[in-house]
Amino acid sequence: FDIYLIMNTSPSKEARKRENEQSPMKKKFKDSAISKEELDAAIANGIKLALQEQQRDQLTTKLTDLEDRGRRNNVRLVGLPETVEGSDAVGYLKVNLPKWIPSLVGRDIDIERAHRVYDGGEAKSNKPRTLIFRLLRWQDRSAILNGARQVYPVKHTAISRKSFSSTMKKARDMGLEPFLIYPARLKLQYYGEKKLFDSGHRRFSQLSSAEVHLNTGTGPHHKV
């Protein structure tokens, strides 16, 4: 008789169990997989954002630099009576600057704009507001300031600077090295701290009344 060997081709229970266990995991990996196109798009978007941030920082730096350059061309005119400039402050300045400062005669000064500003005091104060004007060239600003210092040495400033004579002598006697900075301010270094004195001897007297041992050699030596 013939013997037939019938092989069981259906999967075993163990194989079916493993397949069932692996199916959710395969599906999870499939769902979380990122296509090459999606990856390229994400990289391109990241590069774009980085470039935008870099451009923003560069524009901010340029804007700050332009603002600083603009301020360097500003001149403040203090004490000019209100309304004398009328409705054309630029025209008023172009006519009168050479009158006030003879060294400007014949010089073509380009003024971009001019307007009054408050100095932070009371709005209803009788003190005239400062007139600030912006020049096109910084060379004109230097010419105006240098000419003004020559024509108007300012008696008050000269007196203030002269009033520091005894104060500076006293500072030198203390072993300090003071010097004057424009217009009339005394600068020195005291125990590692920079000190500025606008006028008078009161503040300096308060400073010098403290215990100081510079002349005896027991204290530190100070240089400006």
C-alpha positions as CSV (number, residue, x, y, z in Angstrom):
1,F,0.0,0.0,0.0
2,D,1.1,3.5,-0.5
3,I,2.0,5.7,2.4
4,Y,1.3,9.3,2.1
5,L,3.1,11.7,4.3
6,I,0.9,14.7,4.7
7,M,2.8,17.8,5.8
8,N,1.1,20.5,7.7
9,T,1.7,23.7,5.8
10,S,-0.4,25.9,8.0
11,P,1.6,28.2,10.4
12,S,2.0,26.9,13.9
13,K,0.4,28.5,16.9
14,E,3.7,30.0,18.0
15,A,4.4,31.6,14.6
16,R,0.9,33.1,14.5
17,K,1.4,34.5,18.0
18,R,4.8,36.1,17.1
19,E,3.3,37.6,14.0
20,N,0.4,39.1,16.0
21,E,2.8,40.5,18.6
22,Q,5.0,42.1,15.9
23,S,2.2,43.6,13.8
24,P,1.5,46.6,16.1
25,M,5.2,47.4,16.4
26,K,5.6,47.3,12.6
27,K,2.6,49.6,12.2
28,K,4.1,52.0,14.8
29,F,7.4,52.2,13.0
30,K,5.6,52.6,9.7
31,D,3.5,55.5,11.0
32,S,6.5,57.3,12.6
33,A,8.8,57.0,9.6
34,I,9.7,60.2,7.8
35,S,10.0,60.3,4.1
36,K,13.1,61.7,2.4
37,E,11.0,64.6,1.1
38,E,9.7,65.5,4.6
39,L,13.3,65.4,6.0
40,D,14.6,67.6,3.2
41,A,11.8,70.1,3.8
42,A,12.4,70.2,7.5
43,I,16.2,70.8,7.0
44,A,15.4,73.5,4.4
45,N,13.0,75.2,6.8
46,G,15.6,75.1,9.6
47,I,18.2,76.7,7.4
48,K,15.7,79.4,6.3
49,L,14.9,80.3,9.9
50,A,18.5,80.5,10.8
51,L,19.2,82.8,7.9
52,Q,16.2,85.0,8.9
53,E,17.5,85.3,12.5
54,Q,21.0,86.2,11.2
55,Q,19.6,88.9,8.8
56,R,17.5,90.3,11.7
57,D,20.5,90.6,13.9
58,Q,22.5,92.3,11.1
59,L,19.7,94.8,10.4
60,T,19.4,95.5,14.1
61,T,23.1,96.2,14.3
62,K,23.0,98.4,11.2
63,L,20.1,100.4,12.6
64,T,21.8,100.9,15.9
65,D,24.9,102.1,14.1
66,L,22.9,104.5,12.0
67,E,21.2,106.0,15.0
68,D,24.5,106.4,16.8
69,R,26.0,108.1,13.7
70,G,23.0,110.4,13.5
71,R,23.4,111.5,17.1
72,R,27.1,112.3,16.5
73,N,25.9,115.0,14.1
74,N,23.6,116.7,16.5
75,V,24.2,120.1,18.1
76,R,22.2,121.4,21.1
77,L,21.6,125.1,21.3
78,V,20.7,126.1,24.9
79,G,19.2,129.4,26.0
80,L,17.8,130.5,22.7
81,P,14.6,132.4,23.4
82,E,11.4,130.6,22.5
83,T,9.8,131.3,19.0
84,V,12.6,133.4,17.7
85,E,13.3,130.9,15.0
86,G,9.7,131.2,13.8
87,S,8.4,128.4,11.6
88,D,11.7,127.8,9.8
89,A,14.3,126.8,12.4
90,V,16.7,125.5,9.7
91,G,16.6,128.7,7.8
92,Y,17.0,130.7,11.0
93,L,20.1,128.8,11.9
94,K,21.7,129.0,8.5
95,V,21.4,132.8,8.6
96,N,22.5,133.3,12.2
97,L,25.2,130.7,12.8
98,P,27.8,132.8,10.8
99,K,26.8,135.9,12.7
100,W,27.3,134.2,16.0
101,I,30.5,132.3,14.9
102,P,32.5,134.4,12.4
103,S,34.7,131.4,11.5
104,L,31.7,129.9,9.8
105,V,31.3,132.8,7.3
106,G,31.5,131.4,3.8
107,R,31.1,127.9,4.9
108,D,28.2,126.0,3.4
109,I,26.5,124.2,6.3
110,D,23.8,121.7,5.5
111,I,21.3,121.3,8.3
112,E,18.9,118.4,7.9
113,R,16.4,119.3,10.5
114,A,15.9,121.3,13.7
115,H,13.4,121.3,16.5
116,R,12.8,122.1,20.1
117,V,13.1,119.5,22.8
118,Y,12.3,119.3,26.5
119,D,15.3,118.6,28.8
120,G,13.2,116.6,31.3
121,G,12.1,119.6,33.4
122,E,8.7,121.0,33.9
123,A,6.9,121.6,30.7
124,K,5.6,125.0,32.0
125,S,9.0,126.2,33.1
126,N,10.0,129.7,31.9
127,K,13.3,128.3,30.8
128,P,13.4,128.1,26.9
129,R,13.5,124.6,25.4
130,T,16.7,123.4,23.9
131,L,16.9,123.7,20.1
132,I,18.6,120.7,18.7
133,F,19.7,120.5,15.0
134,R,21.2,117.7,13.0
135,L,24.0,118.4,10.5
136,L,24.6,116.4,7.4
137,R,28.4,116.3,8.0
138,W,30.2,115.8,11.2
139,Q,32.9,118.2,10.0
140,D,30.4,121.0,10.2
141,R,29.6,120.0,13.8
142,S,33.2,120.2,14.7
143,A,33.6,123.6,13.0
144,I,30.6,124.9,14.9
145,L,31.7,123.6,18.3
146,N,35.4,124.7,17.9
147,G,34.3,128.1,16.6
148,A,31.9,128.6,19.5
149,R,34.6,127.8,22.0
150,Q,36.9,130.4,20.5
151,V,34.2,133.2,20.3
152,Y,32.4,132.3,23.5
153,P,34.9,131.0,26.1
154,V,32.0,131.4,28.5
155,K,32.9,133.4,31.5
156,H,31.0,131.1,33.8
157,T,33.0,128.1,32.5
158,A,36.3,130.0,32.8
159,I,35.4,131.0,36.4
160,S,34.4,127.4,37.2
161,R,37.7,126.0,35.9
162,K,39.7,128.6,37.8
163,S,37.8,127.8,41.0
164,F,39.2,124.3,40.9
165,S,42.8,125.6,41.4
166,S,42.9,125.2,45.1
167,T,40.9,122.0,44.9
168,M,43.4,120.5,42.5
169,K,46.3,121.6,44.8
170,K,44.6,119.9,47.7
171,A,44.1,116.8,45.7
172,R,47.8,116.7,44.8
173,D,48.8,117.2,48.4
174,M,46.7,114.1,49.1
175,G,48.8,112.2,46.6
176,L,46.1,112.2,43.9
177,E,46.6,113.1,40.3
178,P,43.6,115.2,39.3
179,F,42.9,116.8,35.9
180,L,40.1,119.0,34.4
181,I,37.9,117.8,31.6
182,Y,35.8,120.0,29.4
183,P,34.0,122.2,30.2
184,A,34.7,122.4,33.9
185,R,34.8,119.0,35.7
186,L,37.4,117.6,38.0
187,K,38.3,114.0,37.5
188,L,40.3,111.8,39.8
189,Q,40.5,108.3,41.1
190,Y,40.0,107.7,44.8
191,Y,40.6,104.2,46.3
192,G,40.1,102.6,42.9
193,E,36.8,104.5,42.2
194,K,36.6,107.3,39.6
195,K,35.2,110.5,41.0
196,L,33.8,113.5,39.0
197,F,33.2,116.9,40.6
198,D,31.2,119.5,38.7
199,S,32.0,122.6,40.7
200,G,32.8,124.0,44.1
201,H,34.7,122.4,46.9
202,R,32.0,121.1,49.1
203,R,31.8,117.6,47.7
204,F,35.6,117.4,47.5
205,S,35.9,118.6,51.0
206,Q,33.5,115.8,52.1
207,L,35.7,113.4,50.3
208,S,39.0,114.7,51.7
209,S,37.6,114.8,55.2
210,A,37.5,111.0,55.2
211,E,40.5,109.2,56.8
212,V,43.3,109.3,54.1
213,H,46.8,108.0,54.7
214,L,48.3,108.7,51.3
215,N,50.9,111.1,52.5
216,T,52.1,108.7,55.2
217,G,52.6,105.8,52.8
218,T,50.0,103.6,54.6
219,G,47.4,104.0,52.0
220,P,47.2,103.0,48.3
221,H,48.7,105.2,45.6
222,H,46.1,106.6,43.2
223,K,46.5,107.4,39.6
224,V,43.9,108.8,37.2
